[in-house]
Amino acid sequence: MEYEIKYKPSYSMLVVKLDPDETITAESGAMTYMDPNIDVHTRKREKSLLGSIGLKLLGRQSFWVNDYKAEQKTGEVAFVSAPVGDIETLEVKPNQGYIIQKAAYIASTENMDLDVKWEGFTKGLFGQGLFMLKVTGDGTLFINTFGAIDKHTLKPGQTMIVDNFHLVAFSDTCNYKVTKFGGLKETLLGGEGLVTRITGPGDVYIQTKNLREFVEWLWTFIGPKVRSRAR
């Protein structure tokens, strides 16, 4: 499968060229354009109804995904994500998966599994609305970020602390623990809230912008107008 990521790092768009009978799966609503020989099949994200509902309610992913398949000849299809930001590729192997932020998923090749039943979720580790999916399988995973992507490769035993709203993905070979930012005073007043302590070996992907802070900043301009009209 050939692909190109255009307009990095702020307005990235994923363009995929599919050979005949080749398929790529994408998040519902991510497609921007495609050739007429591309056949689209919409299906539930998981084989089981409960699994799909779990991803929708818990992972806040779309209930549906679309499979794009080239018929008879090579075809092109392009995808984007809602946030203004970058797109990155992660190579997933049977012994090398990733844990990704719920909203980071754009598309993936066949034979990939997005799991909501993994231990990290059932223990309720991720707070502040941050929910992570464990991705396993064998293929290519395409993720998006809000802002640019900052990649760090951790050596065995090397640790970094990441704000939860900036954390996009990390290798499942890493150990991790979600903690408060400093003490109670720092958590309440320091503006960081919860952070994730990640220890290598593995890769960590961070987004340079914080969607929550952007929304709060935007509300300083929109909020007064909304309140004045509501009176």
C-alpha positions in Angstrom: 0.0 0.0 0.0 1.3 3.4 -1.0 0.5 6.5 1.0 1.5 10.1 1.4 0.9 12.5 4.3 0.5 16.0 2.8 0.5 19.5 4.4 2.4 18.5 7.6 2.5 19.4 10.4 -0.6 21.7 10.8 -3.1 20.6 8.2 -2.1 17.1 7.5 -4.1 14.9 5.1 -3.5 11.2 4.5 -3.7 10.1 0.8 -3.7 6.3 0.2 -3.3 4.5 -3.1 -4.9 1.1 -3.1 -4.1 -1.6 -5.5 -6.9 -3.8 -6.8 -8.6 -5.7 -3.9 -6.5 -3.8 -1.4 -8.5 -2.4 1.6 -8.0 0.2 4.3 -10.3 0.8 7.3 -11.0 4.4 8.5 -12.9 6.2 11.2 -16.4 7.2 10.2 -16.4 10.7 8.7 -12.7 10.8 8.0 -12.9 10.5 4.2 -12.3 13.7 2.2 -12.3 12.4 -1.4 -11.9 9.1 -3.3 -11.8 7.7 -6.9 -15.1 6.3 -8.2 -13.7 2.7 -8.4 -13.3 2.6 -4.6 -16.0 0.4 -3.0 -17.1 1.4 0.5 -18.5 -1.0 3.1 -19.8 0.3 6.4 -19.7 -2.0 9.4 -19.7 -2.1 13.1 -16.3 -1.4 14.6 -16.1 -4.8 16.3 -17.7 -8.2 15.4 -19.7 -8.2 18.6 -22.5 -5.7 19.2 -21.3 -5.2 22.8 -17.8 -4.5 21.7 -18.9 -1.8 19.3 -21.1 -0.2 21.9 -18.2 -0.3 24.3 -16.0 1.6 21.9 -18.7 4.1 21.2 -19.7 4.8 24.8 -16.4 4.3 26.6 -13.9 5.1 23.9 -16.1 7.8 22.3 -15.2 6.4 18.9 -17.8 6.2 16.1 -20.0 3.1 16.3 -19.2 2.5 12.6 -16.1 2.3 10.5 -15.7 2.2 6.7 -13.7 -0.3 4.7 -12.4 1.2 1.4 -11.5 -1.3 -1.3 -10.1 -0.7 -4.8 -12.1 -2.5 -7.5 -10.5 -3.7 -10.8 -7.8 -1.0 -10.8 -5.7 1.2 -8.6 -7.7 3.9 -6.7 -7.0 6.8 -4.4 -8.7 7.8 -1.2 -7.8 10.6 1.3 -8.6 11.1 5.0 -8.3 13.9 7.5 -9.2 14.4 11.2 -11.1 17.0 13.0 -8.3 18.7 15.0 -5.9 21.0 13.3 -2.7 19.0 13.5 -0.4 16.3 12.3 -0.7 12.7 11.1 1.8 10.0 12.0 2.2 6.3 11.0 2.8 3.5 13.5 4.0 0.1 12.4 2.1 -2.5 14.5 3.6 -6.0 14.7 2.5 -9.1 16.6 5.0 -8.4 19.4 4.8 -4.6 19.1 1.5 -2.8 19.8 0.5 0.6 20.9 -1.7 2.3 23.4 -3.3 5.4 21.8 -5.6 8.2 22.8 -9.2 7.6 21.8 -9.5 10.4 19.4 -6.1 9.8 17.7 -7.3 6.9 15.4 -7.8 7.8 11.8 -7.3 4.6 9.8 -5.5 1.3 9.7 -4.6 -1.6 7.4 -6.3 -4.9 7.8 -5.7 -7.3 10.7 -5.7 -4.6 13.4 -7.6 -4.9 16.7 -8.7 -1.9 18.9 -9.3 -3.3 22.4 -11.3 -1.6 25.1 -11.2 -4.6 27.5 -7.5 -4.3 28.4 -6.4 -4.0 32.1 -5.4 -0.3 31.9 -9.0 0.7 31.2 -10.8 -1.6 33.7 -8.6 -0.2 36.5 -9.8 3.3 35.6 -6.3 4.7 35.3 -6.9 7.5 32.8 -8.8 10.5 34.2 -9.9 13.9 32.9 -11.8 12.4 30.0 -8.7 10.7 28.6 -9.4 7.2 27.4 -6.8 5.0 25.7 -7.2 2.1 23.3 -4.8 -0.8 23.0 -4.0 -1.5 19.4 -2.5 -4.9 18.4 -2.2 -6.9 15.2 0.1 -6.7 12.1 0.0 -3.6 9.8 0.1 0.1 9.7 -1.8 2.5 12.0 -2.5 6.1 11.2 -3.0 8.5 14.1 -3.6 12.3 14.3 -2.7 14.9 16.9 -3.8 18.4 17.9 -0.7 20.4 16.9 2.6 18.8 15.9 3.9 15.4 17.0 6.8 15.2 19.3 8.3 11.7 19.4 10.5 10.4 22.2 12.3 7.0 22.3 12.9 5.8 25.8 15.7 3.4 26.7 15.1 0.6 29.2 14.5 2.2 32.6 14.3 5.7 31.2 11.2 7.6 32.4 9.3 10.7 31.4 6.2 12.4 32.8 3.6 13.5 30.3 0.5 15.7 30.8 -2.5 13.5 30.0 -4.0 16.0 27.6 -0.7 16.0 25.6 -0.3 12.2 25.6 -1.2 10.7 22.2 0.4 7.2 22.1 3.1 5.0 23.5 4.5 1.5 22.9 2.8 -1.3 24.8 6.4 -2.4 25.9 6.4 0.6 28.2 5.3 0.6 31.8 3.1 3.4 32.9 1.4 4.9 35.9 -1.1 7.8 36.1 -0.5 10.1 39.1 -1.4 13.6 40.3 0.8 16.4 39.3 2.9 17.0 42.4 0.9 17.3 45.6 -2.7 18.4 46.1 -1.7 22.1 45.8 0.0 21.5 42.5 -2.8 19.4 41.2 -5.4 22.0 42.0 -3.4 25.2 41.2 -0.6 24.1 38.9 -2.8 23.7 35.9 -1.6 20.2 35.1 -4.1 17.9 36.8 -3.2 14.2 36.2 0.0 13.1 34.4 1.2 9.7 33.1 4.6 8.4 34.2 6.0 6.3 31.4 9.1 4.1 31.6 10.8 2.5 28.6 11.8 0.7 26.5 9.5 2.1 23.8 8.3 5.2 21.9 6.1 8.0 23.3 4.2 10.4 21.0 3.1 13.8 22.4 1.0 16.5 20.8 2.3 20.0 21.1 -1.2 21.6 21.7 -3.7 20.9 24.4 -7.3 20.7 23.2 -8.8 21.5 26.6 -6.7 24.7 26.9 -7.7 25.7 23.4 -11.4 25.3 24.1 -11.0 27.3 27.3 -9.1 30.0 25.4 -11.8 30.1 22.7 -14.5 30.3 25.3 -13.1 33.6 26.6 -14.1 35.1 23.3 -17.3 33.2 22.7 -18.6 33.0 26.2 -19.5 36.7 26.8 -21.4 36.8 23.5 -23.4 33.6 24.3 -24.2 34.8 27.8 -25.3 38.2 26.5 -27.7 36.7 23.9 -29.1 34.3 26.5 -30.3 37.2 28.7 
